[in-house]
């Protein structure tokens, strides 16, 4: 799943398809810190909604990448 349709799961996470599991987890954690809805709650509903959508996209991409890595 990708909200944009054209981005790969690796693109969403900002890593290459040859990235190690450690690098993937590191990128995921950094993105979660950056886009977590609680971090932007003071900026208003528009930013909060963007963060919620972005974190869903990040979580879906991470799940897909980890499934491929563990397959």
N, C-alpha and C positions, 0 to 999 in steps of 0.2 A: 504494500500500500504506500502510495506517495500522493500527497495532496496536490502537488504540481503536475504529476503525471509523467513528466519527462526526466525528473531527477532519479538517479538510482539511489538505493539505500546507502551506498557508500558515499555518494555525493552529499546526501543529507547529513551524514555524520562527519563529513570533511576528511575522509580517509581514502586511501587507494584500495582497490580490490585485493591487493597483496599485503595489506596491513596485518600485523600480528594481532592476536586476541588482546594482548596487553594494550596496544595502541588504540584498538577499537574501544575498549573499556574506558581508557583515559579520555578519548575524544567525547564519548558519550557523557561521562561525568562532567566535563567542562561545559558541554552544551546544556546539560540539565541545570547547572548553576547559573548559566547566562540567561536561559529562557524560562526558568521556573516562574509560574504565575504569581507566586508569593513575592517575588522580587520586584514586580511592577505594579502591585495592587494600588499603590499611591498615585500612579500616573493616569488613572482613569480607565473606564470600561473598554475603550478601543484597544489600548495597549494590553489590558488583561486578556481580552479575547484573542488577540494576536498570539500572546504567550501561550495560552491554552491550546490553540491550534498547532503552534510550533512544537510544543512539548509532545503532543499526540503524534505528530509526524516523526519526531526524533525517536520516541519510544517504539513506534511501529518499525522504523528502519533498523533500530538496534535489535529488536526481536528477530527480524528477518535475517539479518547478518549473522546473528548468533546461531540461528537454526541451521544456516548453511555451513557455518564453521564446525558445528557439532554433528553434522550429517555424515 
